[in-house]
C-alpha cells in the first residue's frame, strides 16, 4: 500500500472541516431564507392594512354638528349655537347655518381642506363655517378620529 496522499483529494483532516463548513453555510442559508420569507409575509401583511386604512379615511364620516348637538346650527366662527329667530333663513342674513343634510365623508373634508373644493351642498360662507367647526373638533367628539386621519395621511 502507498501512504502518499492523493494529489487532488482532501487531506484526512479536511472532510470533517469541509462538512462543518458546509453545514454552517447551509444553516446560514436556511436562516437567510427564513428571514426572507418572514420579510415577504410582513410586506404582504402590511400593504393590505395600509390600503384598508386609506379606504377608511376616505369613507369615514364627520357629522356637523355631532349627534349630541342635533338640531343646532353652526355660526360663522364654527361654534355650535341655537338656531336664530329666523331659523334657516337666518343664514341668508349672516346668521347661523343649518346643519348639512348628511355627515361629510373624509374624502370630501380632505378635498375641501387641501384642494379648496366646497363641501357638498354648501355656499362659500357655510363651507367656511363648517370647516371651522371641523378644525375645532377635539378628542371624544364624533368625527374627531376621522379628522385626525385626514391630517396624517399614510402614503
Buried (B, 14 or more C-beta within 10 A) or exposed (E): EEEEEEEEEEEEEEEEEEEEEEEEEEEEEEEEEEEEEEEEEEEEEEEEEEEEBBEEBBEBBBBBBBEEBEEBBBBBEBBBBEBBEEEEEBBEEEBBBBBBEEBBBBBBBBBBBEEEEBBEEBEEEBBBBBBBBBEEBEEEBBBBBBBEBBEEEEE
